[in-house]
Amino acid sequence: MKFTPEQVKAFYAAIARQYDIEFVTKADSKLMRLVALFLDGIGVLDKDDFMNKFTTTIGNIVYANYTPGDTSTGYSLAGQVETALHEAVHVCDFDDDPAFIRREPVDLT
């Protein structure tokens, strides 16, 4: 399916309203830059990879590595729509049970 930049921007705005999501461009976030340095410093993930290849969701804030509707970073408009839907699921999971990120592992043995 083909999308226009305007449609993608409108889609992000609609999802943000519907699910109380804040979309933030990762490069604009001091928190994400700090996380990138931390992950790089402990050898988990290269800071540039973290900032440029991954979208990160914490609570109801989605830190995208692109600006919705802009394909200059290499993310297609269709890919941006798919990412918005995927990340909205994480936000809904958090909204349903905010404690899930702090839960102890379940022993299945």
N, C-alpha and C positions, 0 to 999 in steps of 0.2 A: 504494500500500500504506500502511496506517495503522500507526503505531508508537506505543507508550507511552513515556513518559520512562524508565521502568525498563528497557524493552527496549533503548533507545538506550544507556543507561549500561552495561548488560551487554555490548552489542555492542562498545563502545569498550574495555571491560576485556578482552574476549576477543581483540580485535585487538592490543591492547597486549601481552598475554602471548604470542600466537602469533608476532608479528613484532618483539618487543623495541622497541616504540614507547613513547615518553613523550609523553603529551598534556598540554600546558600551556595555560592560558588566557592569551591574549596580553596582556591588561591586567595580569596578575600578573607579567609578565616585564620585568625591568630592561633586558635585552638588546633586547627588541622596542621598548621605549620609546626607547632610544638609537638604534636603527635608524630608527625613525619620525622622530626629530628630524633625523638625518643626511639621509635621503631628502628631507625637507621643506626642509632648509637648502640642498641643492644643486639644488632645483627639480625633482626627479624625480616626487615624489608627495606630496600633502598628508598630513601626519602623522595626521590624524583618519581619512582614507580608509584609510591603511595599517593602522591599528589596528582599524578597525571593518568594513572591507569585504573583507579578504583573510586567508586562512589561509596561514601560512608554514611551510615545512619546511626544517630544517637538520639534515643527518645523520639521526639517528633521533628527533629531537624535532619534534613537530608543535605549532605555536603557533596555536591556534584562536581566532577572534574571538568565541567563545561558549563556554559551559559545556555539555558534552554532556548532553542531556536537558532543557535549559532553552530555551524558545522566546521568552523575553522580549526577546532582541536581534533578533528577526525571522527567525531561521533555523528552518525547519520541521524536525521530527524526521526526515522522509525525507531532507531536504537534508543533515542532519548525518550520516546513514548514508552517503550518496553521497560526502560530503567525506572521511569516514574511509577509505573504500575508495580514493578517488583519491590521498589523501596516503600511504596504505600502499604504493602503487605507487612513489612517489618514494623511500620508505624502502628498499624492496626493490632499487630501482635503485642506491641508494647502497651497500647491503650487498653487492651483486654486484660493484661496482667503486668503492670509495671515492675513487679518483683521478679519477673522471669529472668532478668539479667543477673540477679544476685542469688539465684537458687543453687542449692547444693546439687551435685550430680546424683541421679537416681541409680541405685544399685539394682541392676537387672539380673543378678545371679541368683 
